[in-house]
Amino acid sequence: MLNLDKHCTVIIPAFNEEAVIARCLSSLLDTAPPDHKMEVIVAANGCVDSTVQIAAETALDATILDIKKPSKTGAINAANAQANHYPRIYLDADIECSYSVIVALVNALGESGTMAAAPAIRLDTDHSDLLVKAYYRVWLKQPYASSGNGGAGCYALSRTAINEAGEFPDIIGDDIWIHTRFEQAQKRYVSEDKSGNPVFTIVRPPKNVLDLIKVEARKQVGNAEITRLFPSPHGAQLRGTGGISAAFRSGNRLLDIFVFFAIKLSARLLAQVNRLLGRGSAWSRDVSARQP
């Protein structure tokens, strides 16, 4: 089994994740050797369920923070203040990530000039309806899905990157904020480890199209928030990397392309309505995919 040759810290922000936190921690720790060098911090924030208790029972050696205020970026900042090691890997609580992914990300950050790294994505759409499956068939072939610029629910930062980025602001899209802090040449998309084995996280999309539209609307609001409040010269690299031309060039079926853009348009309209009603910054989470 691959093993880390230096320490790192894995930070898992969690808000009412009792249905999935054990799965997340088990996928990470059950695949790690006994002498692994990971420091694991679960940054539970605003939880009114059993997230803290389940996390403590699942990961006996982990640090479990019980933060009263619900804020993902606030939880990340609190965990960063407690963390002892670099580099640091930030992992969403509803994602499955094996130890081998952590090793590959840490190795990638060891390369000269690399500030951030993200793994490939493997979607588990077994539970999703036909429209959601059609959407993600197109989504997976969009350039941004294969560039490490968000979507995997996991990213890693070097010590230099963390020092340069500073504290995470109070925003919705922490991953997009990070990816717009650095130029593309400073980021690594990791799809294989040094031995050629695949590297990926397992992501479960929403079960139904209505939940998908809500999640996509939240992402659009988050992206707009970054552009408005935290403009970056590197933000342009996240725009213009998809669209109709990319969808057609990728060889997708016409029906799938129609579904993809219909959902995108619906999400944009919902995001505009939410902003008009003052709900623009409200957190919209996909409960349907958060099953034990």
N, C-alpha and C positions, 0 to 999 in steps of 0.2 A: 504494500500500500504506500502511496505517496505520503510524504510527511513534510510539514513545514520546517524550514531550517532557522526560522526566527519567529518571534511572537507577533501576534496581531490581535486586534479587537473586533469582534462582531457585535454590532448594535442593532437591536430589533425593537423599533417603536411599536407599541401595541395599544389600540383603543378598543375595548370590549371585544377581544378576540378569543373568547373561551372556546369557540367551536374549532379553532384552527391552530392555536398557539402550540399545542402539544405536537401536532403534525409537523409544524415548522421546526421546532427544536429537535424532535426525534430525527427528522431527515438530515439534520446537520450533525448531531452528536452521535447517533448510532452508526454513522459511516466514518467516524473519526477514530484514530488509534488511541489507546489509553494515555499515551504520552504526548498528545497533541498540545500545541502551544497557543491555542485560541483562548482569549478572554471573551466571554459571552455576557453581554449586558442586555437585559430585557427592560426597555423603558416604557412601562405601562403608564398611560396617561388618561386621566378622566374615567377610569374603568369603574363600572358599577356592577360588573358581573364577576366571574371566577377566574379571570385572566391571571391575576397575580398568584393565586393559590396553585393553579394548574402549572404555571411556568415554574414555580418553586419546586413542585413535586416532580416535574419532568426533567429539569436541569438542575441537579443538586449543587453543582459547583458554580452556577451562574450567579451574577449579581442581578437582583430583581429590584428595580426602582418602582415605587408606587407614587406617582406624581398626580396630584389632585386635579390640576388644570388640564383639560383636554386640548392638546396641541401637539401635532406630530413634530414640527420643527422645534418646539420648546422641549419636547422629550429628547430629541436628538442632541440639543445643546446640553441638557442635563447629563446625558450619558457621556458626551464628549468630556465634560468636566470631571467625570468619575473614571474615565478610561485611562489605562496605564501604558498602552502600547500603540505602535504604528506598524504598518498601515491599518486603516480602519475600513471595515466592510459594513455597509448599511443595508439591511435586509427587511423587507416587508413581512409582516407576521402571517400573511395568507399565502406565502410563497414556499415552495419546497426547494431547498438548496443543499446539495451534498457537500461533504468535506472536500471532495476533489475540486469543486468549483472554487472554494476558498483558496486552496493551494494554487490553482491556476491564476487567480486574480492577483494574489500576492506576488507570484513570480513575474507577472506582467508589469506590476508596479516597480519591480526591480530593474527594468530596462531603462536605459538613460533617456531622460526627458519625458517619461510617462508620469502624468499626474493623476489620471483617473482611468479606471477600467470597468467594463461591464460584461457580463456573460451573454451568450446566446439565449434564445427563448424557445421553449418547447410548450406549445399550447395543449392543454387537455380540454377538449370541447365535447367530450362524451355526454356531458349533462346539458349541453346547450341546444337551443332550438335551431331550426333550419336557417332562419334569418341571421342569427348570430354566427353560425358556422360559415355562411356565405360571406359575411362581413370580414371575418378573420382570414378567409382564404385570400382575399384581396389585400388585407392589411399586412399579412406576412410577406408579401412580395413588394411592398412599398420600400423605398430605399431607407427610410428612417427606422424600419423594423430590423434591418440587418446592419445597422451602423453603431449600435451600442448607445444610442442617444435617448434611452428611456424605454420602459415597457417590460423590462425583465424583473422589476421589483427588487433589484439588487445592483449596487455599484460600490466600487472601492476607491479610496482616496489615499494618496501618499501623505506623509507628514508635511511636505512642502505645499501640497494642494490645500490641506486643511488650514495651514497658517495663512495662505494667500486668500482663501475664501472667507475666513473668519466665521463668526457666528451665523447660523442659519436664520434668516429673517422670518417673520410671522407670515407665511405664505401657504398656498395650497400645494403647489408643485415643487417639492424639494428636489426631485430628480432633474427636472428641466432647469431649475435654477443652477444646480451644480454643472450640468452639461453646457450651460451658456457662460460659465466662468472661464472656460479654457478653450483654446483653439483645437481643431480636430486633430492636428499632429500630436497633441499632448495626451490624447485619449486612445485607449485600446479596446477594441471589440474582440473578446476572447471566445472562440468557438471550439478550440482544441487545446489540450494541454501539451506539454513537451513531448509526450509519447504518442501524440496523435489521437488520443481518446477524446470523444465529444465532451464539451463543457456547456452546460445549460441549466437554467432554472425551470421549474415546472410552474406555469401560470394557468389559473383556471378563470376563463372569461365568465361574464354573466350568463345565467341560464336562459333569460328571455330578452327580447329586443327592447322592451321598455326599460329594463334595468340598464341595458347597454347604452341607450340614448342618454340616460341620466348620468352615467359614468363619463361618457364622452363629452357631455355638456360641462361637467366639472373640470375636465382636462382643458377644454377650450377657455374657460374662465381663468384657470390657473396659468395657461400660456399667455393670455392677454395681460394678466396681472404682472408677470415677469417682464414683459415688453414695456409696460407702462411705468412700473416702479423701479425696475432694476435693469435698464437697458445695458446691453453689452455689445462690443464689437464682434463677439463670437456668436451672437444670437442669430445672425443672418444665415449661418450654416444649417440651422434647423428649419428654415423656411425654403420653399421651392424645391423640396426633395421628394415630392410626391405629386399627387394630382391625377387628372384624367389621362394625360399622356403616359405617365408612368404605369398607370393601371392597365392601359391597352397594350403597352410594350411588354408587359410581364406575361401576357398570354392568358389572362383571366377570362372566364366566360362572361358574356354580356349581361346575363341575369345577375351574376355575382357583383359585377361592377355597378349595375343599377342599384342593388341593395346597399352596397358600400356607400355610395354617394347620397342615397336617400337617408341613410342613418346619419351621415355627417351633416347633412342639411338640417335634419330634425334636431340634432344636438345643438347646432348653431342657433336655431330659433329658440330652443329651450334656454340656452345660455343667455340670450338677449332678454327673454322674459324674466329670468331670474335676476338679472342686473336691474331691470326696470322696477321689479318688486323689492329690491334691496336684499335679495338673497344671493347676490353674486359670489360672496365669499363663503357661503354655507358649504359644509363638507357633505358630499354625496358619496356614499360607499355602497359597494355591491354586496348586499347581504345574501343574495341567492347563491353565490359561489362559495360562501363561507360555510361549508358543511364539514362535519367531522370526517 
